[in-house]
Amino acid sequence: MLELILGTVFLIYILFIGQLIYGCNRMKRFSRKEFTPKTSFTIVVPFRNEKENLPNLLHSISLLNYPKELVEIILVDDDSEEVFSIQDLVFSLKVIKNERKSNSPKKDAIETAIQVAKNDWIITTDADCLVQKNWLTTFDQYIQENEVEMVASGVCYVPKSGFLSAFQNLDFLSLQGATIGSFGIGKPFMCNGANFAYSKAFFKELNGFQGNETIASGDDVFLLQKAVSAAPKKVGFLLAKESIVATKPVATWTELFQQRVRWASKSTGYSSVYGKLLALVVFGGNLVWIMSFLLWLTSILDQNIFMLFVALKFLIDFILIYKTANFFESKLQYVLASSLLYPFFSVLVAVYSLFGNYSWKGRSFRK
């Protein structure tokens, strides 16, 4: 009976991850070609104490292959304590102060920027990111070729050595795989605000972030889910290498835990039924993996059954991660060790996110 219950949970987990793999296979890579740029973009970058990262982001933006008259950059300073200087850019740039009105500094920063943005499309990224020269060119072509009002795209980590970086890279690849796969099966529920674009008119039509102001993060997923609920055909995913944005992995395990707790805390506020269900299935799959491990240690669960569970979960997870890594051209390291640690890390993050506080940019936020 015990084996049947555990096996059923694992089977459900495998079916859901298998569905995401199927979704990834259905997604077609976008082919860039010569196009006359038409879309006007406002690049919005909320930041707080990023004097080391901002110059790198702005340098990458300065290399953009896009008409300067179609681009403006708005940096939104969220009460930074550091003094920083902005280099001269070929693109229009302004720095404004964040107007706080909710529990979410980032949502407030984006809304503050949109109020003064001149261009038709908003595209958000983070201060610790780097963009490619054809970033906006690729977005522009996708927007012109498709009748969309919102576009998500890929984010990857800047490669670093060591187990910590390898572990979070594998975890991040699984999230990107889930994002791409969910778009592929027509049930998008997740994206990344470091590479997210939408028309200003559509943002206002959706009433922006209204309805989830109490949750500190989620400027990306809640807006996406609201858009999918209102007008699913207006939402697309740009699967192109030229549009990928690179971000920095965190430097310590404590930072990683706090970051993942912040991300996990959003799941309880999902409006997407599929997103909630998938979050529950992933939590259940990892929890049952831990239970199986403990039952095997105490000789309650047969070793062969435990090894079968471990092998099946490892295989289905690896297929999703491998497919995603292949697109991002990301090197996979410490895969086996990470797969053994991940269930414990994931369950701890999920449980803590339900009850604990987390810190973000030097501030503490309550669940």
Secondary structure by P-SEA (a helix, b strand, c coil): caaaaaaaaaaaaaaaaaaaaaaaaabbbbbbccccccbbbbbbbbbccccccaaaaaaaaaacccccccbbbbbbbccccccccccccccbbbbbbbbcccccaaaaaaaaaaacccccbbbbbccccccccaaaaaaaaaaaaccccbbbbbbbccccccaaaaaaaaaaaaaaaaaaaaaaacccccccccbbbbbaaaaaaaccccccccccccccaaaaaaaaaccccccccccccccbbbbbccccaaaaaaaaaaaaaaccccccaaaaaaaaaaaaaaaaaaaaaaaaaaccccaaaaaaaaaaaaaaaaaaaaaaaaaacccccaaaaaaaaaaaaaaaaaaaaaccccccccccccc
